[in-house]
Amino acid sequence: MTRHAEHVMGTVVSFDVRTGHSPEGLSAAVEWLHQVDAVFSTYRRGSAVSRLDRGETTVAACPPEVAEILALCGKVSRVSGGYFTTRPAGRLDPSAMVKGWAIERASRIITEAGATDHCVNGGGDVQLTGSAAPDRPWRIGVAHPLRPGELVAVVTGKGIAVATSGTAERGAHIVDPHTGRPATALASITLVGQSLTLTDAYATAAFAMGDAARDWVEALDGYEAFAVTSSGRIWHTSGFPRFTA
């Protein structure tokens, strides 16, 4: 078993490798995350995304990952009816897509290096590969957004992605693109899927939707949701219980 925590992309990304550890694979995954940060950080004036936002460069002149991310953002915006945006505060900021995408790819890097059972966790958004042990699935606690220090649910599974959007860590920071104001109907929403790239982005869009997210996620193929409203009410999609302990 190998564990490693890396401060990158404005958060801590932790690696929990249970089988097939490869130091070279872990180093390559960490290096990849720092490369992503250098390209997409909105806090670095010299990053490709910052320069693109200021009109100092073009998408074609940026690293190819920028076009890939913007295409994914466009897809999620269309699927969500515009509840996902790359300009949440008026400036170009695809961070809601980048983190899940980067973590999923970091997971793929260490999988290809032979680590068939591992967890990559970036600030609570998690890509799980294989299982925690031969006879035990992974267990991911979901923090209660209204009761600090408590869990509201435990998600279990093998080879899944878990992403939570909410107010517990950063307050009301997700904007409803249709109103331009912070979304406040939900305190948190957790999505479970296979790929963290879309699971994370869909969680952001779902949070902006509020309670309308329940029917929207229900209609998505391969995704389930669990939410806590701002008043403390709990709801989930029909298939979510199969992922609970």
C-alpha positions in Angstrom: 0.0 0.0 0.0 1.3 3.5 -0.9 -0.2 6.8 0.0 0.8 10.3 -1.2 -0.7 13.8 -0.9 0.2 16.6 -3.4 -0.7 20.2 -3.0 -1.7 21.2 -6.6 -4.6 23.0 -8.4 -5.5 24.9 -5.3 -6.4 21.8 -3.4 -4.8 18.6 -2.0 -4.9 15.5 -4.3 -4.3 12.3 -2.4 -3.3 8.9 -3.9 -4.2 5.7 -2.1 -2.6 2.8 -4.0 -3.5 -0.7 -2.8 -1.9 -3.0 -5.4 0.7 -2.8 -8.1 2.4 0.4 -6.9 4.8 2.0 -9.4 6.9 4.9 -8.2 7.4 6.0 -11.8 3.6 5.9 -12.4 2.9 8.0 -9.3 5.6 10.5 -10.3 4.1 10.8 -13.8 0.6 11.3 -12.4 1.8 14.1 -10.0 3.8 15.7 -12.9 0.7 15.6 -15.0 -1.4 17.5 -12.4 1.2 20.2 -12.1 1.2 20.5 -15.9 -2.6 20.9 -15.9 -2.3 23.6 -13.2 0.3 25.5 -15.3 -2.1 25.5 -18.3 -5.4 26.1 -16.6 -4.8 28.1 -13.4 -6.9 31.2 -13.4 -4.6 32.6 -10.7 -1.5 32.6 -12.9 -1.4 35.5 -15.3 0.9 33.5 -17.6 -1.3 30.4 -17.9 -2.8 29.6 -21.2 -6.4 30.1 -19.9 -5.6 33.5 -18.4 -3.9 34.7 -21.6 -6.9 33.3 -23.6 -9.3 35.2 -21.3 -7.4 38.4 -21.9 -7.4 37.9 -25.7 -3.6 37.5 -25.8 -3.8 34.2 -27.6 -6.2 31.9 -29.4 -7.5 28.4 -28.7 -5.5 27.1 -31.6 -2.3 28.5 -30.2 -2.9 27.0 -26.7 -1.8 23.5 -25.7 -4.3 21.0 -27.3 -5.8 20.2 -23.8 -7.5 23.6 -23.8 -9.5 22.8 -26.9 -10.4 19.4 -25.4 -11.6 21.0 -22.2 -13.6 23.7 -23.9 -15.3 21.1 -26.1 -16.2 19.1 -23.0 -17.6 22.2 -21.4 -19.7 22.9 -24.4 -21.1 19.4 -24.3 -22.1 19.6 -20.6 -23.6 23.1 -21.1 -25.8 21.6 -23.8 -26.8 18.5 -21.9 -27.6 20.6 -18.8 -29.7 23.2 -20.5 -27.1 25.9 -19.9 -26.6 25.3 -16.1 -22.9 24.6 -16.7 -20.8 27.5 -17.9 -17.1 28.3 -18.5 -17.7 31.9 -17.4 -19.3 31.7 -13.9 -18.1 35.2 -12.9 -17.7 36.7 -16.4 -14.2 35.5 -16.9 -13.1 32.3 -18.6 -12.8 29.7 -15.9 -13.3 26.0 -16.9 -12.1 24.8 -13.5 -15.4 23.0 -12.9 -14.4 20.7 -15.7 -10.6 20.7 -15.4 -10.3 19.1 -11.9 -12.3 16.0 -12.5 -10.7 15.6 -15.9 -7.2 15.9 -14.5 -7.8 13.5 -11.6 -9.4 10.9 -13.9 -6.4 11.1 -16.2 -4.0 10.9 -13.3 -5.8 7.7 -12.3 -5.4 6.4 -15.8 -1.7 7.1 -15.7 -1.1 5.0 -12.6 -3.5 2.3 -13.8 -1.4 2.0 -17.0 1.7 1.7 -14.7 0.2 -1.4 -13.0 -1.7 0.0 -10.0 -5.0 -1.8 -10.6 -6.6 -0.9 -7.3 -6.3 2.7 -6.2 -8.2 5.9 -5.2 -7.3 9.4 -6.4 -9.1 12.1 -4.3 -9.0 15.8 -5.3 -10.7 17.8 -2.7 -13.5 15.3 -2.2 -13.9 14.4 -5.9 -12.8 10.9 -6.3 -11.9 8.4 -9.0 -11.9 4.8 -7.7 -10.2 2.0 -9.7 -10.6 -1.6 -8.7 -11.4 -2.2 -5.1 -10.0 -1.4 -1.6 -9.3 -5.1 -1.0 -10.1 -8.4 -2.7 -13.2 -8.8 -0.6 -14.1 -5.1 0.0 -15.3 -2.3 -2.1 -14.2 1.3 -1.6 -16.1 3.4 0.9 -16.3 7.2 0.5 -17.8 9.3 3.2 -20.0 12.3 2.1 -19.7 15.2 4.5 -22.9 16.7 5.9 -23.0 20.2 4.5 -25.0 21.6 7.5 -23.4 19.7 10.3 -19.6 20.1 10.4 -17.7 16.9 11.3 -20.6 14.6 10.4 -21.2 12.3 7.5 -24.6 12.3 5.7 -23.9 9.2 3.6 -21.3 6.6 2.7 -20.9 5.7 -0.9 -19.5 2.2 -1.7 -18.5 0.6 -5.0 -15.7 -0.6 -7.3 -14.5 1.3 -10.3 -16.7 4.3 -9.8 -16.4 8.1 -9.6 -17.9 10.2 -6.8 -18.2 14.0 -7.0 -19.8 16.4 -4.5 -20.7 20.1 -5.1 -21.9 22.2 -2.3 -21.4 25.0 0.2 -19.6 23.2 3.0 -16.0 24.1 2.0 -16.3 27.3 0.0 -19.7 28.8 0.8 -22.2 29.8 -1.9 -19.7 29.8 -4.9 -21.6 28.1 -7.6 -23.6 30.5 -9.8 -26.8 29.8 -11.6 -25.9 31.0 -15.1 -29.6 31.8 -15.8 -29.9 34.3 -13.0 -26.3 35.3 -12.4 -26.7 34.8 -8.7 -25.3 32.0 -6.4 -27.4 28.9 -6.4 -28.8 28.4 -2.9 -31.6 25.7 -3.1 -29.2 22.9 -2.3 -26.5 22.6 0.4 -24.8 19.8 -1.4 -25.3 17.2 -4.1 -23.2 14.1 -4.7 -23.2 12.3 -8.0 -21.9 8.8 -8.7 -20.8 7.7 -12.2 -18.0 5.9 -13.9 -15.9 8.8 -15.2 -14.9 11.6 -12.9 -14.6 14.0 -15.8 -18.4 14.1 -16.4 -19.5 13.1 -13.0 -17.8 16.2 -11.5 -19.0 18.6 -14.2 -22.6 17.2 -13.9 -22.5 17.7 -10.1 -21.7 21.4 -10.7 -24.5 21.7 -13.1 -26.9 19.8 -10.9 -26.1 22.0 -7.9 -26.9 25.1 -10.0 -30.3 23.5 -10.9 -31.5 23.0 -7.3 -34.3 20.5 -6.8 -34.8 20.3 -10.6 -31.6 18.3 -10.6 -33.4 15.2 -9.4 -35.4 14.6 -12.6 -32.4 15.7 -14.7 -30.0 13.2 -13.2 -32.7 10.5 -13.2 -32.8 10.9 -17.0 -29.0 10.7 -17.4 -27.7 7.2 -18.3 -25.3 5.8 -15.8 -25.5 8.5 -13.0 -27.2 8.7 -9.6 -27.5 11.6 -7.2 -27.9 12.3 -3.4 -28.7 15.8 -2.2 -29.2 17.8 0.9 -31.3 20.9 0.5 -30.5 24.2 2.2 -33.3 23.4 4.7 -31.8 20.0 5.5 -34.2 17.9 3.5 -32.6 14.8 1.8 -33.5 13.3 -1.6 -31.9 10.9 -4.0 -32.4 9.4 -7.4 -34.0 5.9 -7.6 -30.7 4.0 -8.2 -28.6 5.7 -5.6 -29.3 3.2 -2.7 -27.3 0.5 -4.5 -24.2 2.6 -3.8 -24.8 3.1 -0.1 -23.3 1.1 2.8 
